Every structure is written in structure tokens, then in C-alpha cells.
Amino acid sequence: MTREEFVNNPRPREGIIEALKKDVPKYSGREVLLCFTCDPYQQLELTKHLTRRTIEILHQNDIAVRILTKAGQRSMRDFPLLNDKDFYGATLTLISDTLTEFYEPCAESYKSREVALREAHRIGIKTWVSLEPVIVPEETLEIIKRTYSFVDEYKVGKLNYVKTDIDWSKFLKDVTDLLKKYNKKYYIKKDLASYGEDIEDDIYDDLFDDEGFVRSIE
């Protein structure tokens, strides 16, 4: 299968729900991320409802969910399923629609994602934002200023594998100063943290274990 075929023709893994029901009881009492390597609210979810069924199964086994999506308002359909143990999160990389379309094709707009976060917060769902990768530092800082009143936690990670003239040491100081100003819980990804001195904050790399479960963050 070519990359284009994989991206343009997603399909559910055969037997995934049955496999989940069989495997999940042994993880009772934990928290699982949905999800880090793909999006739980692709267009396919509108008809297949796999994420919805997954949340229901996880909750039946006393497992909390931490959602991460770029689907914006499309993901709000499952808000009634979430409880006070769950987190709803969005990846917020850029504000500009033009840049978003270039760097995040097929993702919903920044505005749509902001609307979903606001609504989650309004109805009492805990919220978080992944600020990764940082592409335009000024936009990342502006995102925090626009969202801090309805976002509980932030995770921040630098742009990798692309040569830039970004002063990561300056950005690290700017972003941590801003998050401290707003008294926000945050995690700095290890690659970015390496640009600072005496970083005492939690490291985002360590938030998730090898199986995709969320480590204790108390």
C-alpha cells in the first residue's frame, strides 16, 4: 500500500472492537490516550462510531480517556459520554487558516478547535492542548493568550527535522514565563527542554508509557 492510499483510504482494523473488549479488563483503573499517532475523529468516525464505542467500553472497565484531536466541532458529538475523570484535548499548532491548510491538510480550522475546547470547558470536561510542533513561536504564544481561560493543561514541543532560525532558548523562556503567569499546569517535551537550564517541570515524553497509557501526573 502506498502512502497516498493509506492516507486517503482509511479503514477500520478488522475485529478491533472485539479485541478491545477482550483485552481491556486487565487495564482497569488506568487512563488511556485517544490517540497519539492518528486522530480518533477522522471523517470515518461519522459512520463507523469506533471512537464512541471505544469510550463506552473503556468506561465500562473503569478506564478514563484523554482525547487528542484536530477535528474540532466534529468531535463534540461524544461530549455527553465524557465524565469528570476524562480529558478532552486539541492540537493547536497555528492560528492562520492559510498556514493551517499548508501544514495540517484535512485538519479542522483553529477556530473550530477553539470552539470545541470552549464548549468542553463550559460543560465541565477537563481540557488540554498540545502545542506541538511549534512552527511560528509568536502564534504559539498567542494561542496560549487566547485559550488559557478554558484550558487546564498544555504540552509544548519544538519543530524537529526541519532547519529553522528559531531561537529555541528564547522561546522556551517566553512560553514557560507565560504559562506560569497564567498559573497553568504544563509539560515541556524533552527536545525543547534541552534548550533551558535547570528545567524542573515534568517532561512530556514521560507522560505516556510504551503502551499509550497516561502515567500518573499528580
N, C-alpha and C positions, 0 to 999 in steps of 0.2 A: 504494500500500500504506500502510495506517495504521500508526502506531507500535505499536499493540496487536498487529496482525497480524505485524509484523516481529519483535517480541519473543517472541510466543507460538508462532510457526510458523517456527523457523529451518530452513534447508535448505542443503545444500552448494552452493557455486558450481559450475555445470556445467563440467566439464573441468579442474578446479583441479589435480588431481594430475598430469595430463598436461602442463599448462602449467608446473608446478613442475619437472618432470623436464627440460623443455626449457630453462628459464631459469636454473636454479640453478648449473650448472657454472662460470659466469663469476664466481661469488662464493666459490670455493674458498678455504679458509683463514680465513674470517671467522666471526663469531658472530652469530646471529640470535635476536631475541626472539619467543617464542610465548606470549602476544601482548599488545599494549598496549590495543587498542580493543575486544577481546572476550575470551572465555575459551576456551582450547584444549580444555577438558574439560567442555563442555556435555553434557547428557544424550544429545544426538545422537551423541556420540563413542562411546557404549557399543555402538552398532550399526554406525556408519559407519567408525570407526577412521581417520579422516583425519589426526588428530594423530600417531598411531602411524606411519602410512605416511610422513608428512612428516618425522618424526625419522629414519626409516630412510634416506630419500632424501638428507636433509641430511648425515647421517653418511657415506653413500657418496661424497659430494663434499667430504669433509673440512671440513664446516661444523659448528661447535659450536652447541648450543642453550641458550638461557636461558629457562626456562619461568616464567610468572607465572600463577597460577590461584587461584580461590576454591573449587575443587572438593574440596579436602581428600583424604580417603582414596580417593575415586573415581579420582584421578589416579595412585595408586600402582601401578596395573597396568602402567605403562610404565617404572617404575624400572629393570627389567633392561636396558632399551635405553640408559640414560644412562652416560656414561663420565667420566673424570677431567677432561675439558675442558668439561663441561656444568655448568649451574647449575639447581637446582630452587628455585622461589620461590613464596611465597604472599602475597596481600594480606591484611594483618591490620589491620583498622580498629577493631574493638571486641571486648570480651570478653563483654559481656552478651548473652545469647540474645535477649532482648526487643528491645534496640536493633538487634542484627544483623538480625532479621526485618523491622524497620521500614526501616532504611537500605539493607540489602542483600538484598532479597527474592530467593529462589531460590538464594542462595549457601549453601554448607555452613557449619556452625557453626564458631566459633572453635576448639573442641576438636578437631574433625575435621581442621582445617587444621594445628593444632599436632601432632597425631599423625603426619601425613604428613611434616612437616618433621623431626620426631624420627627417623622411620624412614629418610628420605633421608640424614640425617647419620650415622646408625648404620652404614649400608652404604657410606659413603664418598663420597656425592654432595655437592658443594658446594651450600650453601643461601643463600638471600637472602630478605628480607622487604621489601615495600613498605608503609610506614606512611603511606598516603595514601588519602583525605584524613583529616587529624587532626580528629576531631569532638569527642571528650572527651579533652583532654590527659592527664588522670590515667590513663585507660585505656591510652593510647599508651605512657606511661612504664611502666605495669605490664606491658604486653606485652613490652617490652624486658627487664624484670627476669625474666620467666618464660621467655624464649626465648634469651637471649644465649649459653647454653652449647651450643646446637646450631644457631645461625645465624651464618653467616660475614659477611654484609653487610646493611646496612639502607639504604633510601631513604626520606626523610621529606618530606612535602608538606602544606601547610596546606589547610584548607577554604576554597574560593573561592565567590564568587557568592551567599553567604548571610551576612547580618549576624549577628555574634555579639559577645559581650563577652569573648572570649578575649584574654588578654594575650600576643600572639604573641612579643614580645621576651623575656618571661619564659620562655615555653615553649621558644623556640629555645635559650636558655642552659641550661635544665633538660635538654633532650634531648641536646644536644651534650656537656654535662658527664657525663651518664650513659653515653653511648656511648664517650666517652674513658675513663671509669672501667673499662669492660669491655674496652677495647682493641679496639674493633670498627671495621672499615672502614665508612664511611658517606658518603652523598651527600645534600645538602640542596637541595631544589627551590628555584629562583630566587625564587619569590614569598615563601617563608619566609625565605630567606637575606637578603632585603632588610630584615628587621627587626633584623639584627645589625650590628655594626661590625667591619671588617677580617676578614671571613669569608675564610679561606684554603683551606677544604675544597673538594673537587670539587663541581660543580653537577649535579644530577640531570638538568636539562633537556638537558645536553650529553652525557649517557651514550649516547643513541641518535641516530643520524643520520636524515636525512629519509626513508630507505628502510626504517627499522626495524632496521638493523644496529647492533650494540653497538660503540661506539667503544672504543679502547684505554683500559683503566683501570689500567694498570701505573704 
